[in-house]
């Protein structure tokens, strides 16, 4: 069986073993034309959040990403997407509310520009972040304010395009980590170090004040498409990444 939501079609009984992480890449421009379909799946508070966006394109992208999140969660749990309810941490990280919280299914979502990433696993914390590369921002003052001393040292000798790319690799890895912990920006960004090397598969270098905490997490770079950088953070190391979809296109079911 398949669930068909306009141009977005997925298996209705997705399997997610405890040792897997599934990462979905959505082309929001390809699916936002079906806004009315996604709006029907939203809860009243989600619909209210969507309505607060000033620009229609932002409202459409929010509705699409939340509607597809619900569709995917419904497929993993084999329930109607509109029946799902969420709880939120003090830092506004969403979780499944009872009775679906008993499934152990955890998730995280991030979107930037025309792309969204949705990550799913079971019984472990997870965080994902994607950022569109912007070359007009002043990266040096941002790095001085938010990056650790070690990260600034890694960044300092780089120039031009290499420096911009390293900055966004660093930023997405740090964001993925604080999202996974559920602490958000209340966790000082200078209290942990990540690698800025391209393609890093174990990018969390150090945590403070508890140095042992670094060994509890995996941070890796994940592909996000031209002009984007993305990172995934998962508690533990005994997992494998699956379910990557390069685009959310009509009748696309392939995984790799």
ZAMARGU-4260 file (C-alpha; in steps of 0.2 Angstrom, whole numbers, plus 5000, padded with zeros to 4 digits):
<rodrens>
0) 5000/5000/5000 | 5005/5018/4998 | 5000/5035/5005 | 4997/5048/4991 | 4997/5066/4997
5) 4996/5075/4980 | 5014/5073/4972 | 5021/5066/4988 | 5019/5047/4989 | 5027/5035/5002
10) 5025/5018/5008 | 5011/5017/5021 | 5020/5004/5033 | 5038/5010/5034 | 5049/4999/5045
15) 5061/5008/5056 | 5072/4995/5066 | 5080/5002/5082 | 5098/5001/5074 | 5093/5013/5060
20) 5091/5031/5057 | 5081/5037/5042 | 5084/5054/5034 | 5072/5061/5022 | 5076/5076/5010
25) 5061/5086/5004 | 5061/5098/4990 | 5049/5111/4997 | 5046/5119/4980 | 5040/5103/4973
30) 5027/5100/4986 | 5021/5117/4992 | 5008/5118/4978 | 4998/5106/4988 | 4997/5117/5003
35) 4978/5114/5005 | 4982/5095/5007 | 4995/5099/5021 | 4984/5112/5029 | 4971/5098/5032
40) 4983/5088/5042 | 4989/5102/5054 | 4983/5104/5072 | 4975/5120/5077 | 4991/5127/5085
45) 5001/5122/5069 | 4989/5130/5058 | 4990/5146/5069 | 5009/5146/5067 | 5008/5144/5048
50) 4996/5159/5048 | 5008/5170/5057 | 5021/5170/5042 | 5021/5186/5033 | 5025/5179/5016
55) 5015/5166/5008 | 5030/5156/5002 | 5036/5154/5020 | 5018/5149/5026 | 5017/5136/5012
60) 5034/5129/5016 | 5030/5127/5034 | 5013/5119/5031 | 5022/5107/5018 | 5036/5102/5030
65) 5024/5099/5045 | 5011/5090/5034 | 5024/5078/5027 | 5031/5076/5045 | 5014/5070/5050
70) 5013/5059/5035 | 5029/5050/5038 | 5026/5048/5057 | 5009/5041/5052 | 5017/5029/5040
75) 5030/5023/5053 | 5016/5021/5067 | 5002/5015/5055 | 4990/5028/5061 | 4981/5043/5053
80) 4993/5058/5052 | 4980/5070/5058 | 4977/5060/5074 | 4995/5063/5080 | 4998/5075/5094
85) 5014/5082/5100 | 5022/5087/5117 | 5036/5100/5118 | 5051/5102/5128 | 5055/5118/5138
90) 5065/5123/5123 | 5051/5119/5110 | 5058/5103/5104 | 5043/5092/5098 | 5040/5074/5104
95) 5026/5062/5101 | 5013/5063/5114 | 5004/5048/5122 | 4999/5035/5117 | 5011/5036/5102
100) 5026/5041/5113 | 5026/5022/5119 | 5033/5018/5102 | 5050/5025/5106 | 5049/5034/5089
105) 5060/5050/5089 | 5062/5063/5076 | 5069/5080/5072 | 5066/5092/5057 | 5075/5107/5050
110) 5072/5117/5034 | 5081/5131/5025 | 5078/5139/5009 | 5069/5126/4998 | 5075/5111/5007
115) 5069/5102/5023 | 5077/5087/5031 | 5067/5075/5042 | 5076/5063/5053 | 5068/5048/5062
120) 5075/5034/5074 | 5069/5024/5089 | 5073/5026/5108 | 5088/5038/5106 | 5089/5057/5105
125) 5092/5065/5087 | 5095/5082/5080 | 5097/5088/5062 | 5101/5104/5054 | 5102/5111/5037
130) 5108/5129/5031 | 5108/5137/5015 | 5125/5144/5011 | 5124/5164/5011 | 5140/5172/5006
135) 5135/5190/5011 | 5134/5187/5030 | 5149/5192/5041 | 5155/5176/5047 | 5170/5182/5057
140) 5160/5191/5071 | 5148/5176/5072 | 5162/5164/5074 | 5170/5175/5088 | 5153/5175/5097
145) 5147/5157/5096 | 5162/5146/5091 | 5174/5138/5103 | 5192/5143/5104 | 5197/5127/5095
150) 5184/5130/5081 | 5190/5147/5079 | 5208/5141/5077 | 5203/5128/5064 | 5194/5142/5054
155) 5207/5156/5056 | 5219/5150/5042 | 5206/5147/5029 | 5201/5160/5016 | 5187/5164/5004
160) 5176/5150/4998 | 5184/5137/5009 | 5181/5148/5025 | 5163/5150/5021 | 5160/5132/5018
165) 5170/5127/5034 | 5159/5140/5044 | 5143/5132/5038 | 5149/5115/5042 | 5154/5120/5059
170) 5137/5129/5062 | 5126/5115/5056 | 5136/5102/5067 | 5134/5113/5082 | 5115/5116/5079
175) 5112/5097/5076 | 5120/5093/5093 | 5111/5106/5103 | 5094/5101/5095 | 5098/5082/5099
180) 5101/5086/5117 | 5085/5096/5118 | 5094/5111/5126 | 5094/5123/5112 | 5104/5139/5113
185) 5103/5137/5132 | 5118/5126/5130 | 5133/5137/5127 | 5140/5134/5110 | 5158/5137/5116
190) 5156/5122/5128 | 5159/5109/5115 | 5170/5107/5100 | 5166/5100/5083 | 5177/5097/5068
195) 5175/5108/5053 | 5183/5095/5041 | 5173/5091/5025 | 5165/5074/5026 | 5168/5071/5045
200) 5159/5055/5051 | 5163/5058/5069 | 5163/5077/5071 | 5161/5079/5090 | 5178/5082/5097
205) 5176/5088/5115 | 5162/5092/5127 | 5164/5103/5143 | 5163/5102/5158 | 5159/5083/5156
210) 5172/5077/5144 | 5165/5059/5144 | 5149/5066/5136 | 5157/5067/5119 | 5159/5048/5117
215) 5140/5047/5119 | 5135/5055/5103 | 5138/5054/5084 | 5139/5069/5073 | 5141/5067/5055
220) 5140/5078/5039 | 5125/5072/5028 | 5122/5077/5009 | 5110/5091/5007 | 5112/5097/4989
225) 5121/5111/4980 | 5122/5127/4990 | 5117/5118/5007 | 5126/5111/5022 | 5118/5099/5034
230) 5123/5088/5049 | 5115/5074/5059 | 5118/5071/5078 | 5112/5054/5086 | 5115/5047/5103
235) 5126/5032/5102 | 5136/5024/5088 | 5127/5008/5085 | 5116/5014/5071 | 5117/5015/5052
240) 5109/5028/5041 | 5096/5023/5028 | 5081/5030/5019 | 5089/5045/5011 | 5078/5052/4997
245) 5087/5064/4986 | 5071/5073/4981 | 5052/5072/4986 | 5046/5069/4968 | 5031/5061/4961
250) 5031/5042/4963 | 5048/5042/4971 | 5050/5027/4983 | 5069/5023/4981 | 5081/5023/4995
255) 5099/5023/4996
</rodrens>
